[in-house]
Amino acid sequence: QVQLVESGGGLVQSGGSLRLSCVVSGTLFSIRDMGWYRQAPGKQRELVADITSGRRTNYADSVKGRFTISRDNAKATVYLQMNSLKPEDTAVYYCNEVVGRAAIHSWGQGTQVTVSS
């Protein structure tokens, strides 16, 4: 069974930065396309960034130029570097394997990111 463990969230002021990590176990990580999703209160979960096994990346327009997704296959970990954070980035952030734009596995606990104005 695939396990996803997110960490690195916190409270930060507008304009600040955070780096999220997601450790993945139970699958051959290096061949999986991975993504970071977020869910704000009262809103649907959305895909904000994804990275293929070949390290090609894609970003939602709302985070393009501010967020960077990366991966370390040796550590089975996917990262999300978030810069120039805005209050509208406040959400619980989750990682998952991505096929198309769909998440494949059961969700982990997520990590809360709160950006104060």
N, C-alpha and C positions, 0 to 999 in steps of 0.2 A: 504494500500500500504506500502510495506516495505521501510524504509529509512535507509541509511547507511551513517554515518558521521565520516570520518577519520580525525585524527589530530596527531600532534607530530613530523611531519617531520621538516627538517631544513638542514642547511649547517654544516658539521662536517669534521674534518680532518681524514685522513686515520688512522685506529686503534681506532677511537672513538666509542661512543655508542649513540644510540637513542632508545626511547621507543614510539612506535606507539599505538594509541588507536582507536577503532572503536565502536561507540555507535549505537546499532541496535534498531529500533522501528517498530511497525506494525506487529510483529510476535511473536510467543511463543519461545523466544530466547533459552531457556534451552534445547529444544529438537532438535535444529538445529546443524548440522555439519557446522563449519565455517572455512574460509580460508583467507589467505593473498596472494594477487597477486601483481605482479609488471610489469610495462611496461617501458622499457628504450627507448630512442629515436631511431626510425627506427627498432624496434624489436617488436615481438608479445608479448602480455601479457602472463605471465607465473605464475603458482601456485608455491609459495615458501614454504608455510607451511599450514597445516590444523589441526584442532582439532575436534574430534567427540563430541557428546553430553556426551559420557562417558569419555571424556578427554584423549582419545588416540590421540597421535600426530604423524605427518609425516612431513618430510622436504625434500626439494630438495637437491641434493648432493652439490650444490654450496653454501648452507647456513648451512648445517649440522654442528653442533658443535659451531656455532657462533650465530644463531638466536634461540629464544625460544618463542613459541606461548602459550598463556594461555587465560583463560576466567574467567569472574566473572558474573555468572548468575543473581545475585541479581541486578547488574548494567546493565545487558544486554550489556556487553562490552567484546570485544575480543582485546587482546594485542599482540604486537610483540616486544619483546626485542631484539635489534640488537647490538651485540658486535663485536669488531674487524672488523669494517667496512672497505670495500675496495672501490676504485673508481668504480669498476664494479658493485657495489650495487646501484649506482646512477640510480634512476628511480622514477616514480610516483607509490606509493603504494596504493592498494585498498583492501578492505575486501568485502566478499560476502558469502552467504550461498553456500555450496558445496554439490553437489550430483555426485558421481563418482569423476571426476576431474573438472566437469563443474560448472560454476557460474550460479546461478539461477535467480537473480534479476537484475534490472537495476543498473548500476554502480553509486556510489557516486562521489563526486568531487575528491577524492583521496588526498594524501598528498605527497608533493615532498621531496625526500631525495637526497641530493647532497653530495658526498664524494670527498673531494679534496685530491690530492696526495702530 
